[in-house]
Amino acid sequence: MRPDETRVVGQLGQSLDGRIATVSGHSKYINGPGCLSHLHRLRAVCDVVVVGAGTAIADDPQLNVRLVEGPNPARAIIDPNGRVPRDLRLFEDDGTRHLAVTAVGTEGDWPEGVEVLRLPRLACGGLCPSAIVQALAKAGLRRILIEGGSQTISRFITARSLDRLHLLIAPMIIGAGKMGLELSPIQTLQEALRPRMTPHQAGDEVLLDCDLRSCPVYS
């Protein structure tokens, strides 16, 4: 990467049939040790890891590097309505930067020391993914990992704000439950995204490295 470049990668762990949870919401753990180690390596080479407020509240992730050697990334939460509690584990003081990306006019109850980035609210009530990327890059965070949840990753893909997608696929068929990606419907297969893809084996699981920028309809 050049010093002025920004790269955004998303990661999503799912079953063979594209599910990330059962109908009851149970999701720990779909992916095994190989894919979890890959996720931690990915965190270690990124400047910041980003999650949405819903995922932060539901899963209370740490978002640090525990399974591999390397530096912990900065941690950012997309919280347009200021609804996340201040005692989340991602806010724990371990020497890394903590950021809250929120809407103009929102006053959240974030811990002291959290950097707050305020962006204009869209008509739908959320925040523009490309504006989030620009704000993080302006803050010096150019290698960006969008870790979840599925709605956040789907919004970044829809907004054409994701450069690569790492799909971690476990040898499991759930049959029903929450889907990993929910994008806008298309009418013909000519409109489908067809990224250049490189498969990697991770134990009995598969990592699909999808280059979304290679899609002719993505630009």
RAQUI-V121447 format. One record per run of one state. SS is the DSSP state (~ for helix, > for strand, _ for the rest). FROM is the first residue (numbers start at 1). TO is the last residue. Records with the same first field share a line. If there is no record, write none. Layout:
SS = FROM-TO + FROM-TO
This chain:
_ = 1-6 + 15-18 + 20-32 + 45-47 + 60-73 + 79-88 + 92-97 + 104-114 + 120-120 + 122-126 + 128-128 + 139-142 + 149-149 + 159-163 + 170-178 + 180-188 + 192-195 + 203-204 + 215-219
> = 7-14 + 19-19 + 48-52 + 74-78 + 98-103 + 115-119 + 121-121 + 127-127 + 143-148 + 164-169 + 179-179 + 196-202 + 205-211
~ = 33-44 + 53-59 + 89-91 + 129-138 + 150-158 + 189-191 + 212-214
